[in-house]
Amino acid sequence: MSEEEAKVEKTKKKAPAKKTTPKKKPEIQSQIIYIGKKNTISYVLVAVTILNKSDECSIQARGRQISKAVDVAEITRRKFLQDMVEVTDVIIGSEEIKSDEEGIPPKTVSTVEIILKKVK
């Protein structure tokens, strides 16, 4: 065996075998849309885009934006994706928001989460 062949053999032995593990497919999680001060149609278009890519979408809002969240869900369901999407769950709740100033009691703000899912 020549010197070059001996070097090649040594380098082959030094390199550890790579262990490959099968990649787990990530679970598809519901995309969340937080309703804010933008106009309603902006959120509707986001919801339609999400529902075209995945099976589920969650619309979340609190306080005065709750009515806009309901509008987004209904416009998406009735006008844009007719007979393709249904409301599977509505979760309501409230959060306490503490004030920065002392002596002022915390405010309670209502919250809502509307979950839209594709009909199969």
Residue pairs with C-beta under 8 A, 6 or more apart in sequence:
1 9
28 54
28 55
28 56
30 54
30 56
30 57
30 58
30 115
31 50
31 54
31 56
31 57
31 58
32 58
32 59
32 60
33 43
33 46
33 47
33 50
33 57
33 58
33 59
33 60
33 72
34 60
34 61
35 43
35 59
35 60
35 61
35 65
35 68
35 69
35 72
36 65
37 65
40 68
40 71
40 72
40 75
41 75
43 59
43 68
43 72
44 72
44 75
44 76
44 80
47 57
47 59
47 72
47 73
47 76
47 116
48 76
48 80
48 81
50 57
51 57
51 76
51 81
51 84
51 85
51 116
51 118
55 117
55 118
56 88
56 115
56 116
56 117
56 118
57 115
57 116
57 117
58 113
58 114
58 115
58 116
59 69
59 72
59 73
59 113
59 114
59 115
59 116
60 69
60 111
60 112
60 113
60 114
61 68
61 69
61 111
61 112
62 95
62 109
62 110
62 111
62 112
63 109
63 110
66 110
66 111
66 112
69 112
69 114
70 112
70 114
73 87
73 114
73 116
76 85
76 116
77 85
77 86
77 87
77 116
83 119
84 118
84 119
85 116
85 117
85 118
85 119
86 116
86 117
86 119
87 114
87 115
87 116
88 115
88 116
88 117
89 113
89 114
89 115
90 112
90 113
90 114
90 115
91 112
91 113
91 115
92 110
92 111
92 112
92 113
93 110
93 111
93 112
94 108
94 109
94 110
94 111
95 108
95 109
95 111
96 106
96 107
96 108
96 109
97 106
97 107
97 108
97 109
98 106
99 105
99 106
99 107
